[in-house]
């Protein structure tokens, strides 16, 4: 930034051949600032996504524990009706789908070394 200010002062005469170079440098500086702003916004958005993924992971873990507790309670109670069996199978299938979706998202991002 300081170098650009020095160049601006040097090439301040519009008739100087360096003024075209100065204009390009100013555009580059503007593009760098725009890029910095966009990268900052992107980083903020990615942080929010990371927070949501962590929240989903925590909630899914809790759901797994709850489903297992339900399965254990049903097993301890003895036989269940076909409707209860079907409802439990539906919950397990939904949970498997969520786990597969989470794994697909996880696979998109390389693990940290």
URDA-V62277 format. One record per backbone hydrogen bond with DSSP energy under -1.0 kcal/mol. CO is the residue of the C=O (numbers start at 1). NH is the residue of the N-H. Records with the same first field share a line. If there is no record, write none. Layout:
CO = NH ; NH
//
This chain:
1 = 5
2 = 6
3 = 7
4 = 8
5 = 9
6 = 10
7 = 11
13 = 16
16 = 19
18 = 22
19 = 23
20 = 24
21 = 25
22 = 26
23 = 27
24 = 28
25 = 29
26 = 30
27 = 31
28 = 32
29 = 33
30 = 34
31 = 35
32 = 36
33 = 37
34 = 38
35 = 39
36 = 40
37 = 41
38 = 42
39 = 43
40 = 44
41 = 45
42 = 46
43 = 47
44 = 48
45 = 49
46 = 50
47 = 51
48 = 52
49 = 53
50 = 54
51 = 55
52 = 56
53 = 57
54 = 58
55 = 59
56 = 60
57 = 61
58 = 62
59 = 63
60 = 64
61 = 65
62 = 66
63 = 67
64 = 68
65 = 69
66 = 70
67 = 71
68 = 72
69 = 73
70 = 74
71 = 75
72 = 76
73 = 77
81 = 85
82 = 86
83 = 87
84 = 88
85 = 89
86 = 90
87 = 91
88 = 92
89 = 93
90 = 94
91 = 95
92 = 96
93 = 97
94 = 98
95 = 99
96 = 100
97 = 101
98 = 102
99 = 103
100 = 104
101 = 105
102 = 106
103 = 107
//
